[in-house]
């Protein structure tokens, strides 16, 4: 009879996502409910290594959910998690999204766009790099080969955008590992 007077109050606001007790059962010491706080939700977006440069906590993001058409949700990057499986280059970007109307629910699929500041550089073939670190290329200045240090900004299978070179700089893309810094060369197209 006293059980009718018992009230269970959660210390957090949220929605009940799991009930582990049926009416009339004795609760004992087990967990009775599972709650999820949904006034703020985290979206996990997948990104590749070439996309991750420039994404940092605090970066603005816009999410869309197919279950909520014609509406977008503004959020902020909370963290960028490195790949956890060997031989993968996939990153997880966690985006914190205010959800006061509780429109988004845990488990919904979303897509996202993250605003990155514009970056500029010079495109070079990936075959122009002198080694796997992608920090140096062999350039041609007049009739002389010169090693140039570069910073890779982004790359795909064929080209890399780098800083450290000016537009129209000639780079050696074939046989560059056989050429030494300061060696006289004859450029050909």
Contact map, one row per residue, 1 for C-alpha under 8 A:
111110000000000000000000000000000000000000000000000000000000000000000000000000000000000000000000000000000000000000000000000000000000000000000000000000000000000000000000000000000000000000000
111111000000000000000000000000000000000000000000000000000000000000000000000000000000000000000000000000000000000000000000000000000000000000000000000000000000000000000000000000000000000000000
111111000000000000000000000000000000000000000000000000000000000000000000000000000000000000000000000000000000000000000000000000000000000000000000000000000000000000000000000000000000000000000
111111000000000000000000000000000000000000000000000000000000000000000000000000000000000000000000000000000000000000000000000000000000000000000000000000000000000000000000000000000000000000000
111111100000000000000000000000000000000000000000000000000000000000000000000000000000000000000000000000000000000000000000000000000000000000000000000000000000000000000000000000000000000000000
011111110000000000000000000000000000000000000000000000000000000000000000000000000000000000000000000000000000000000000000000000000000000000000000000000000000000000000000000000000000000000000
000011111000000000000000000000000000000000000000000000000000000000000000000000000000000000000000000000000000000000000000000000000000000000000000000000000000000000000000000000000000000000000
000001111100000000000000000000000000000000000000000000000000000000000000000000000000000000000000000000000000000000000000000000000000000000000000000000000000000000000000000000000000000000000
000000111110000000000000000000000000000000000000000000000000000000000000000000000000000000000000000000000000000000000000000000000000000000000000000000000000000000000000000000000000000000000
000000011111100000000000000000000000000000000000000000000000000000000000000000000000000000000000000000000000000000000000000000000000000000000000000000000000000000000000000000000000000000000
000000001111100000000000000000000000000000000000000000000000000000000000000000000000000000000000000000000000000000000000000000000000000000000000000000000000000000000000000000000000000000000
000000000111110000000000000000000000100000000000000000000000000000000000000000000000000000000000000000000000000000000000000000000000000000000000000000000000000000000000000000000000000000000
000000000111111000000000000000000001100000000000000000000000000000000000000000000000000000000000000000000000000000000000000000000000000000000000000000000000000000000000000000000000000000000
000000000001111100000000000000000011111000000000000000000000000000000000000000000000000000000000000000000000000000000000000000000000000000000000000000000000000000000000000000000000000000000
000000000000111110000000000000000011110000000000000000000000000000000000000000000000000000000000000000000000000000000000000000000000000000000000000000000000000000000000000000000000000000000
000000000000011111100000000000001111000000000000000000000000000000000000000000000000000000000000000000000000000000000000000000000000000000000000000000000000000000000000000000000000000000000
000000000000001111100000000000001111000000000000000000000000000000000000000000000000000000000000000000000000000000000000000000000000000000000000000000000000000000000000000000000000000000000
000000000000000111110000000000001110000000000000000000000000000000000000000000000000000000000000000000000000000000000000000000000000000000000000000000000000000000000000000000000000000000000
000000000000000111111100000000011100000000000000000000000000000000000000000000000000000000000000000000000000000000000000000000000000000000000000000000000000000000000000000000000000000000000
000000000000000001111100000000111000000000000000000000000000000000000000000000000000000000000000000000000000000000000000000000000000000000000000000000000000000000000000000000000000000000000
000000000000000000111110111000011000000000000000000000000000000000000000000000000000000000000000000000000000000000000000000000000000000000000000000000000000000000000000000000000000000000000
000000000000000000111111100000000000000000000000000000000000000000000000000000000000000000000000000000000000000000000000000000000000000000000000000000000000000000000000000000000000000000000
000000000000000000001111100000000000000000000000000000000000000000000000000000000000000000000000000000000000000000000000000000000000000000000000000000000000000000000000000000000000000000000
000000000000000000000111110000000000000000000000000000000000000000000000000000000000000000000000000000000000000000000000000000000000000000000000000000000000000000000000000000000000000000000
000000000000000000001111111000000000000000000000000000000000000000000000000000000000000000000000000000000000000000000000000000000000000000000000000000000000000000000000000000000000000000000
000000000000000000001001111100000000000000000000000000000000000000000000000000000000000000000000000000000000000000000000000000000000000000000000000000000000000000000000000000000000000000000
000000000000000000001000111111110000000000000000000000000000000000000000000000000000000000000000000000000000000000000000000000000000000000000000000000000000000000000000000000000000000000000
000000000000000000000000011111000000000000000000000000000000000000000000000000000000000000000000000000000000000000000000000000000000000000000000000000000000000000000000000000000000000000000
000000000000000000000000001111100000000000000000000000000000000000000000000000000000000000000000000000000000000000000000000000000000000000000000000000000000000000000000000000000000000000000
000000000000000000000000001111110000000000000000000000000000000000000000000000000000000000000000000000000000000000000000000000000000000000000000000000000000000000000000000000000000000000000
000000000000000000010000001011111100000000000000000000000000000000000000000000000000000000000000000000000000000000000000000000000000000000000000000000000000000000000000000000000000000000000
000000000000000000111000001001111100000000000000000000000000000000000000000000000000000000000000000000000000000000000000000000000000000000000000000000000000000000000000000000000000000000000
000000000000000111111000000000111110000000000000000000000000000000000000000000000000000000000000000000000000000000000000000000000000000000000000000000000000000000000000000000000000000000000
000000000000000111100000000000111111000000000000000000000000000000000000000000000000000000000000000000000000000000000000000000000000000000000000000000000000000000000000000000000000000000000
000000000000011111000000000000001111100000000000000000000000000000000000000000000000000000000000000000000000000000000000000000000000000000000000000000000000000000000000000000000000000000000
000000000000111110000000000000000111110000000000000000000000000000000000000000000000000000000000000000000000000000000000000000000000000000000000000000000000000000000000000000000000000000000
000000000001111000000000000000000011111110000000000000000000000000000000000000000000000000000000000000000000000000000000000000000000000000000000000000000000000000000000000000000000000000000
000000000000011000000000000000000001111110000000000000000000000000000000000000000000000000000000001101011100000000000000000000000000000000000000000000000000000000000000000000000000000000000
000000000000010000000000000000000000111110000000000000000000000000000000000000000000000000000000011111000000000000000000000000000000000000000000000000000000000000000000000000000000000000000
000000000000000000000000000000000000111111000000000000000000000000000000000000000000000000000001111100000000000000000000000000000000000000000000000000000000000000000000000000000000000000000
000000000000000000000000000000000000111111100000000000000000000000000000000000000000000000000001111000011100000000000000000000000000000000000000000000000000000000000000000000000000000000000
000000000000000000000000000000000000000111110000000000000000000000000000000000000000000000000111100000000000000000000000000000000000000000000000000000000000000000000000000000000000000000000
000000000000000000000000000000000000000011111000000000000000000000000000000000000000000000000111100000000000010000000000000000000000000000000000000000000000000000000000000000000000000000000
000000000000000000000000000000000000000001111100000000000000000000000000000000000000000000011110000000000000000000000000000000000000000000000000000000000000000000000000000000000000000000000
000000000000000000000000000000000000000000111110000000000000000000000000000000000000000000011110000000000000001100000000000000000000000000000000000000000000000000000000000000000000000000000
000000000000000000000000000000000000000000011111000000000000000000000000000000000000000001111000000000000000000000000000000000000000000000000000000000000000000000000000000000000000000000000
000000000000000000000000000000000000000000001111101100000000000000000000000000000000000001111000000000000000000000000000000000000000000000000000000000000000000000000000000000000000000000000
000000000000000000000000000000000000000000000111111100000000000000000000000000000000000011100000000000000000000000000000000000000000000000000000000000000000000000000000000000000000000000000
000000000000000000000000000000000000000000000011111110000000000000000000000000000000000011100000000000000000000000000000000000000000000000000000000000000000000000000000000000000000000000000
000000000000000000000000000000000000000000000001111110000000000000000000000000000000000000000000000000000000000000000000000000000000000000000000000000000111000000000000000000000000000000000
000000000000000000000000000000000000000000000011111110000000000000000000000000000000000000000000000000000000000000000000000000000000000000000000000000000100000000000000000000000000000000000
000000000000000000000000000000000000000000000011111111100000000000000000000000000000000000100000000000000000000000000000000000000000000000000000000000000000000000000000000000000000000000000
000000000000000000000000000000000000000000000000111111100000000000000000000000000000000000000000000000000000000000000000000000000000000000000000000000001100000000000000000000000000000000000
000000000000000000000000000000000000000000000000000111110000000000000000000000000000000000000000000000000000000000011000000000000000000000000000000000000000000000000000000000000000000000000
000000000000000000000000000000000000000000000000000111111010000000000000000010010000000000000000000000000000000001010000000000000000000000000000000000000000000000000000000000000000000000000
000000000000000000000000000000000000000000000000000001111110000000000000000011110000000000000000000000000000000000000000000000000000000000000000000000000000000000000000000000000000000000000
000000000000000000000000000000000000000000000000000000111110000000000000000111110000000000000000000000000000000000000000000000000000000000000000000000000000000000000000000000000000000000000
000000000000000000000000000000000000000000000000000000011111000000000000000111000000000000000000000000000000000000000000000000000000000000000000000000000000000000000000000000000000000000000
000000000000000000000000000000000000000000000000000000111111100000000000000110000000000000000000000000000000000001110000000000000000000000000000000000000000000000000000000000000000000000000
000000000000000000000000000000000000000000000000000000000111110000000000011110000000000000000000000000000000000001100000000000000000000000000000000000000000000000000000000000000000000000000
000000000000000000000000000000000000000000000000000000000011111000000000011110000000000000000010000000000000000111100000000000000000000000000000000000000000000000000000000000000000000000000
000000000000000000000000000000000000000000000000000000000001111100000001111000000000000000000000000000000000000111000000000000000000000000000000000000000000000000000000000000000000000000000
000000000000000000000000000000000000000000000000000000000000111110000001111000000000000000000000000000000000011110000000000000000000000000000000000000000000000000000000000000000000000000000
000000000000000000000000000000000000000000000000000000000000011111011011100000000000000000000000000000000000011100000000000000000000000000000000000000000000000000000000000000000000000000000
000000000000000000000000000000000000000000000000000000000000001111111011000000000000000000000000000000000001111000000000000000000000000000000000000000000000000000000000000000000000000000000
000000000000000000000000000000000000000000000000000000000000000111111000000000000000000000000000000000000000110000000000000000000000000000000000000000000000000000000000000000000000000000000
000000000000000000000000000000000000000000000000000000000000000011111000000000000000000000000000000000000001100000000000000000000000000000000000000000000000000000000000000000000000000000000
000000000000000000000000000000000000000000000000000000000000000111111110000000000000000000000000000000100000000000000000000000000000000000000000000000000000000000000000000000000000000000000
000000000000000000000000000000000000000000000000000000000000000111111110000000000000000000000000000000000000000000000000000000000000000000000000000000000000000000000000000000000000000000000
000000000000000000000000000000000000000000000000000000000000000000011111000000000000000000000000000000000000000000000000000000000000000000000000000000000000000000000000000000000000000000000
000000000000000000000000000000000000000000000000000000000000000110011111100000000000000000000000000000000000000000000000000000000000000000000000000000000000000000000000000000000000000000000
000000000000000000000000000000000000000000000000000000000000011110000111110000000000000000000000000000000000000000000000000000000000000000000000000000000000000000000000000000000000000000000
000000000000000000000000000000000000000000000000000000000000011100000011111000000000000000000000100000000000000000000000000000000000000000000000000000000000000000000000000000000000000000000
000000000000000000000000000000000000000000000000000000000001111000000001111100000000000000000000110000000000000000000000000000000000000000000000000000000000000000000000000000000000000000000
000000000000000000000000000000000000000000000000000000000001111000000000111110000000000000000011110000000000000000000000000000000000000000000000000000000000000000000000000000000000000000000
000000000000000000000000000000000000000000000000000000001111100000000000011111000000000000000011100000000000000000000000000000000000000000000000000000000000000000000000000000000000000000000
000000000000000000000000000000000000000000000000000000111111100000000000001111110000000000001111000000000000000000000000000000000000000000000000000000000000000000000000000000000000000000000
000000000000000000000000000000000000000000000000000000011100000000000000000111110000000000001111000000000000000000000000000000000000000000000000000000000000000000000000000000000000000000000
000000000000000000000000000000000000000000000000000000011000000000000000000011111000000000001110000000000000000000000000000000000000000000000000000000000000000000000000000000000000000000000
000000000000000000000000000000000000000000000000000000111000000000000000000011111100000000111100000000000000000000000000000000000000000000000000000000000000000000000000000000000000000000000
000000000000000000000000000000000000000000000000000000000000000000000000000000111110000000111100000000000000000000000000000000000000000000000000000000000000000000000000000000000000000000000
000000000000000000000000000000000000000000000000000000000000000000000000000000011111000001110000000000000000000000000000000000000000000000000000000000000000000000000000000000000000000000000
000000000000000000000000000000000000000000000000000000000000000000000000000000001111110111110000000000000000000000000000000000000000000000000000000000000000000000000000000000000000000000000
000000000000000000000000000000000000000000000000000000000000000000000000000000000111110000000000000000000000000000000000000000000000000000000000000000000000000000000000000000000000000000000
000000000000000000000000000000000000000000000000000000000000000000000000000000000011111100000000000000000000000000000000000000000000000000000000000000000000000000000000000000000000000000000
000000000000000000000000000000000000000000000000000000000000000000000000000000000011111100000000000000000000000000000000000000000000000000000000000000000000000000000000000000000000000000000
000000000000000000000000000000000000000000000000000000000000000000000000000000000000111110000000000000000000000000000000000000000000000000000000000000000000000000000000000000000000000000000
000000000000000000000000000000000000000000000000000000000000000000000000000000000010111111000000000000000000000000000000000000000000000000000000000000000000000000000000000000000000000000000
000000000000000000000000000000000000000000000001100000000000000000000000000000000010001111100000000000000000000000000000000000000000000000000000000000000000000000000000000000000000000000000
000000000000000000000000000000000000000000000111100000000000000000000000000000000110000111110000000000000000000000000000000000000000000000000000000000000000000000000000000000000000000000000
000000000000000000000000000000000000000000000111100100000000000000000000000000011110000011111000000000000000000000000000000000000000000000000000000000000000000000000000000000000000000000000
000000000000000000000000000000000000000000011110000000000000000000000000000000011110000001111100000000000000000000000000000000000000000000000000000000000000000000000000000000000000000000000
000000000000000000000000000000000000000000011110000000000000000000000000000011111000000000111110000000000000000000000000000000000000000000000000000000000000000000000000000000000000000000000
000000000000000000000000000000000000000001111000000000000000000000000000000011111000000000011111000000000000000000000000000000000000000000000000000000000000000000000000000000000000000000000
000000000000000000000000000000000000000001111000000000000000100000000000001111100000000000001111100000000000000000000000000000000000000000000000000000000000000000000000000000000000000000000
000000000000000000000000000000000000000111100000000000000000000000000000001111000000000000000111110000000000000000000000000000000000000000000000000000000000000000000000000000000000000000000
000000000000000000000000000000000000000111100000000000000000000000000000111100000000000000000011111000000000000000000000000000000000000000000000000000000000000000000000000000000000000000000
000000000000000000000000000000000000001110000000000000000000000000000000011000000000000000000001111100000000000000000000000000000000000000000000000000000000000000000000000000000000000000000
000000000000000000000000000000000000011110000000000000000000000000000000000000000000000000000000111111110000000000000000000000000000000000000000000000000000000000000000000000000000000000000
000000000000000000000000000000000000011100000000000000000000000000000000000000000000000000000000011111100000000000000000000000000000000000000000000000000000000000000000000000000000000000000
000000000000000000000000000000000000001000000000000000000000000000000000000000000000000000000000001111100000000000000000000000000000000000000000000000000000000000000000000000000000000000000
000000000000000000000000000000000000011000000000000000000000000000000000000000000000000000000000001111111000000000000000000000000000000000000000000000000000000000000000000000000000000000000
000000000000000000000000000000000000000000000000000000000000000000010000000000000000000000000000001111111000000000000000000000000000000000000000000000000000000000000000000000000000000000000
000000000000000000000000000000000000010010000000000000000000000000000000000000000000000000000000001001111101000000000000000000000000000000000000000000000000000000000000000000000000000000000
000000000000000000000000000000000000010010000000000000000000000000000000000000000000000000000000000001111111000000000000000000000000000000000000000000000000000000000000000000000000000000000
000000000000000000000000000000000000010010000000000000000000000000000000000000000000000000000000000000011111000000000000000000000000000000000000000000000000000000000000000000000000000000000
000000000000000000000000000000000000000000000000000000000000000000000000000000000000000000000000000000001111100000000000000000000000000000000000000000000000000000000000000000000000000000000
000000000000000000000000000000000000000000000000000000000000000010100000000000000000000000000000000000011111110000000000000000000000000000000000000000000000000000000000000000000000000000000
000000000000000000000000000000000000000000000000000000000000000011100000000000000000000000000000000000000011111000000000000000000000000000000000000000000000000000000000000000000000000000000
000000000000000000000000000000000000000000100000000000000000001111000000000000000000000000000000000000000001111100000000000000000000000000000000000000000000000000000000000000000000000000000
000000000000000000000000000000000000000000001000000000000000001110000000000000000000000000000000000000000000111110000000000000000000000000000000000000000000000000000000000000000000000000000
000000000000000000000000000000000000000000001000000000000000111100000000000000000000000000000000000000000000011111000000000000000000000000000000000000000000000000000000000000000000000000000
000000000000000000000000000000000000000000000000000000000000111000000000000000000000000000000000000000000000001111100000000000000000000000000000000000000000000000000000000000000000000000000
000000000000000000000000000000000000000000000000000000100011110000000000000000000000000000000000000000000000000111110000000000000000000000000000000000000000000000000000000000000000000000000
000000000000000000000000000000000000000000000000000000000011100000000000000000000000000000000000000000000000000011111000000000000000000000000000000000000000000000000000000000000000000000000
000000000000000000000000000000000000000000000000000001100010000000000000000000000000000000000000000000000000000001111100000000000000000000000000000000000000000000000000000000000000000000000
000000000000000000000000000000000000000000000000000001000000000000000000000000000000000000000000000000000000000000111110000000000000000000000000000000000000000000000000000000000000000000000
000000000000000000000000000000000000000000000000000000000000000000000000000000000000000000000000000000000000000000011111000000000000000000000000000000000000000000000000000000000000000000000
000000000000000000000000000000000000000000000000000000000000000000000000000000000000000000000000000000000000000000001111100000000000000000000000000000000000000000000000000000000000000000000
000000000000000000000000000000000000000000000000000000000000000000000000000000000000000000000000000000000000000000000111110000000000000000000000000000000000000010100000000000000000000000000
000000000000000000000000000000000000000000000000000000000000000000000000000000000000000000000000000000000000000000000011111000000000000000000000000000001000000011111000000000000000000000000
000000000000000000000000000000000000000000000000000000000000000000000000000000000000000000000000000000000000000000000001111100000000000000000000000000000000000011101110000000000000000000000
000000000000000000000000000000000000000000000000000000000000000000000000000000000000000000000000000000000000000000000000111110000000000000000000000000000000001111000000000000000000000000000
000000000000000000000000000000000000000000000000000000000000000000000000000000000000000000000000000000000000000000000000011111010000000000000000000000000000001111000000001000000000000000000
000000000000000000000000000000000000000000000000000000000000000000000000000000000000000000000000000000000000000000000000001111110000000000000000000000000000011100000000000010000000000000000
000000000000000000000000000000000000000000000000000000000000000000000000000000000000000000000000000000000000000000000000000111111000000000000000000000000010111100000000000000000000000000000
000000000000000000000000000000000000000000000000000000000000000000000000000000000000000000000000000000000000000000000000000011111000000000000000000000000000010000000000000011000000000000000
000000000000000000000000000000000000000000000000000000000000000000000000000000000000000000000000000000000000000000000000000111111100000011000000000000000000000000000000001111010000000000000
000000000000000000000000000000000000000000000000000000000000000000000000000000000000000000000000000000000000000000000000000001111111011111000000000000000000000000000000000010000000000000000
000000000000000000000000000000000000000000000000000000000000000000000000000000000000000000000000000000000000000000000000000000011111011111000000000000000000000000000000000000011000000000000
000000000000000000000000000000000000000000000000000000000000000000000000000000000000000000000000000000000000000000000000000000001111111100000000000000000000000000000000000000000000000000000
000000000000000000000000000000000000000000000000000000000000000000000000000000000000000000000000000000000000000000000000000000001111110000000000000000000000000000000000000000000000000000000
000000000000000000000000000000000000000000000000000000000000000000000000000000000000000000000000000000000000000000000000000000000011111100000000000000000000000000000000000000000000000000000
000000000000000000000000000000000000000000000000000000000000000000000000000000000000000000000000000000000000000000000000000000001111111110000000000001110000000000000000000000000000000000000
000000000000000000000000000000000000000000000000000000000000000000000000000000000000000000000000000000000000000000000000000000001110111110000000000011110000000000000000000000000000000000000
000000000000000000000000000000000000000000000000000000000000000000000000000000000000000000000000000000000000000000000000000000001110111111000000001111000000000000000000000000000000000000000
000000000000000000000000000000000000000000000000000000000000000000000000000000000000000000000000000000000000000000000000000000011100011111100000001111000000000000000000001100000000000000000
000000000000000000000000000000000000000000000000000000000000000000000000000000000000000000000000000000000000000000000000000000011100000111110000111100000000000000000000001100010000100000000
000000000000000000000000000000000000000000000000000000000000000000000000000000000000000000000000000000000000000000000000000000000000000011111000111100000000000000000000111100000000000000000
000000000000000000000000000000000000000000000000000000000000000000000000000000000000000000000000000000000000000000000000000000000000000001111111110000000000000000000000111100000000000010100
000000000000000000000000000000000000000000000000000000000000000000000000000000000000000000000000000000000000000000000000000000000000000000111111110000000000000000000000010000000000000000000
000000000000000000000000000000000000000000000000000000000000000000000000000000000000000000000000000000000000000000000000000000000000000000011111000000000000000000000000000000000000000000000
000000000000000000000000000000000000000000000000000000000000000000000000000000000000000000000000000000000000000000000000000000000000000000011111100000000000000000000000000000000000000111100
000000000000000000000000000000000000000000000000000000000000000000000000000000000000000000000000000000000000000000000000000000000000000000011111110000000000000000000000000000000000011110000
000000000000000000000000000000000000000000000000000000000000000000000000000000000000000000000000000000000000000000000000000000000000000001111011111000000000000000000000000000000011111110000
000000000000000000000000000000000000000000000000000000000000000000000000000000000000000000000000000000000000000000000000000000000000000001111001111100000000000000000000000000000001111000000
000000000000000000000000000000000000000000000000000000000000000000000000000000000000000000000000000000000000000000000000000000000000000111100000111110000000000000000000000000000000100000000
000000000000000000000000000000000000000000000000000000000000000000000000000000000000000000000000000000000000000000000000000000000000000111100000011111000000000000011000000000000000000000000
000000000000000000000000000000000000000000000000000000000000000000000000000000000000000000000000000000000000000000000000000000000000001110000000001111100000000000010000000000000000000000000
000000000000000000000000000000000000000000000000000000000000000000000000000000000000000000000000000000000000000000000000000000000000011110000000000111110000000001111000000000000000000000000
000000000000000000000000000000000000000000000000000000000000000000000000000000000000000000000000000000000000000000000000000000000000011000000000000011111000000001110000000000000000000000000
000000000000000000000000000000000000000000000000000000000000000000000000000000000000000000000000000000000000000000000000000000000000011000000000000001111110000111100000000000000000000000000
000000000000000000000000000000000000000000000000000010000000000000000000000000000000000000000000000000000000000000000000100000000000000000000000000000111110000111100000000000000000000000000
000000000000000000000000000000000000000000000000011010000000000000000000000000000000000000000000000000000000000000000000000000000000000000000000000000011111000111000000000000000000000000000
000000000000000000000000000000000000000000000000010000000000000000000000000000000000000000000000000000000000000000000000000001000000000000000000000000011111111110000000000000000000000000000
000000000000000000000000000000000000000000000000010000000000000000000000000000000000000000000000000000000000000000000000000000000000000000000000000000000111111100000000000000000000000000000
000000000000000000000000000000000000000000000000000000000000000000000000000000000000000000000000000000000000000000000000000001000000000000000000000000000011111000000000000000000000000000000
000000000000000000000000000000000000000000000000000000000000000000000000000000000000000000000000000000000000000000000000000011100000000000000000000000000011111100000000000000000000000000000
000000000000000000000000000000000000000000000000000000000000000000000000000000000000000000000000000000000000000000000000001111000000000000000000000000000011111110000000000000000000000000000
000000000000000000000000000000000000000000000000000000000000000000000000000000000000000000000000000000000000000000000000001111000000000000000000000000011111011111000000000000000000000000000
000000000000000000000000000000000000000000000000000000000000000000000000000000000000000000000000000000000000000000000001111100000000000000000000000000011110001111100000000000000000000000000
000000000000000000000000000000000000000000000000000000000000000000000000000000000000000000000000000000000000000000000000111100000000000000000000000001111100000111111000000000000000000000000
000000000000000000000000000000000000000000000000000000000000000000000000000000000000000000000000000000000000000000000001110000000000000000000000000001111000000011111000000000000000000000000
000000000000000000000000000000000000000000000000000000000000000000000000000000000000000000000000000000000000000000000000100000000000000000000000000111100000000001111100000000000000000000000
000000000000000000000000000000000000000000000000000000000000000000000000000000000000000000000000000000000000000000000000110000000000000000000000000101000000000001111110100000000000000000000
000000000000000000000000000000000000000000000000000000000000000000000000000000000000000000000000000000000000000000000000010000000000000000000000000000000000000000011111100000000000000000000
000000000000000000000000000000000000000000000000000000000000000000000000000000000000000000000000000000000000000000000000010000000000000000000000000000000000000000001111100000000000000000000
000000000000000000000000000000000000000000000000000000000000000000000000000000000000000000000000000000000000000000000000000000000000000000000000000000000000000000000111110000000000000000000
000000000000000000000000000000000000000000000000000000000000000000000000000000000000000000000000000000000000000000000000000000000000000000110000000000000000000000001111111000000000000000000
000000000000000000000000000000000000000000000000000000000000000000000000000000000000000000000000000000000000000000000000000000000000000000111000000000000000000000000001111100000000000000000
000000000000000000000000000000000000000000000000000000000000000000000000000000000000000000000000000000000000000000000000000100010000000011110000000000000000000000000000111110000000000000000
000000000000000000000000000000000000000000000000000000000000000000000000000000000000000000000000000000000000000000000000000000010000000011110000000000000000000000000000011111110000000000000
000000000000000000000000000000000000000000000000000000000000000000000000000000000000000000000000000000000000000000000000000010111000000000000000000000000000000000000000001111110000000000000
000000000000000000000000000000000000000000000000000000000000000000000000000000000000000000000000000000000000000000000000000000110000000000000000000000000000000000000000000111110000000000000
000000000000000000000000000000000000000000000000000000000000000000000000000000000000000000000000000000000000000000000000000000000000000000000000000000000000000000000000000111111110000000000
000000000000000000000000000000000000000000000000000000000000000000000000000000000000000000000000000000000000000000000000000000010100000001000000000000000000000000000000000111111110000000000
000000000000000000000000000000000000000000000000000000000000000000000000000000000000000000000000000000000000000000000000000000000100000000000000000000000000000000000000000000111111000000000
000000000000000000000000000000000000000000000000000000000000000000000000000000000000000000000000000000000000000000000000000000000000000000000000000000000000000000000000000000111111000000000
000000000000000000000000000000000000000000000000000000000000000000000000000000000000000000000000000000000000000000000000000000000000000000000000100000000000000000000000000000111111101000000
000000000000000000000000000000000000000000000000000000000000000000000000000000000000000000000000000000000000000000000000000000000000000000000000110000000000000000000000000000001111111000000
000000000000000000000000000000000000000000000000000000000000000000000000000000000000000000000000000000000000000000000000000000000000000001000000111000000000000000000000000000000011111000000
000000000000000000000000000000000000000000000000000000000000000000000000000000000000000000000000000000000000000000000000000000000000000000000001110000000000000000000000000000000001111100000
000000000000000000000000000000000000000000000000000000000000000000000000000000000000000000000000000000000000000000000000000000000000000000000001110000000000000000000000000000000011111110000
000000000000000000000000000000000000000000000000000000000000000000000000000000000000000000000000000000000000000000000000000000000000000000000011100000000000000000000000000000000000011111000
000000000000000000000000000000000000000000000000000000000000000000000000000000000000000000000000000000000000000000000000000000000000000000010011100000000000000000000000000000000000001111100
000000000000000000000000000000000000000000000000000000000000000000000000000000000000000000000000000000000000000000000000000000000000000000000010000000000000000000000000000000000000000111110
000000000000000000000000000000000000000000000000000000000000000000000000000000000000000000000000000000000000000000000000000000000000000000010010000000000000000000000000000000000000000011111
000000000000000000000000000000000000000000000000000000000000000000000000000000000000000000000000000000000000000000000000000000000000000000000000000000000000000000000000000000000000000001111
000000000000000000000000000000000000000000000000000000000000000000000000000000000000000000000000000000000000000000000000000000000000000000000000000000000000000000000000000000000000000000111
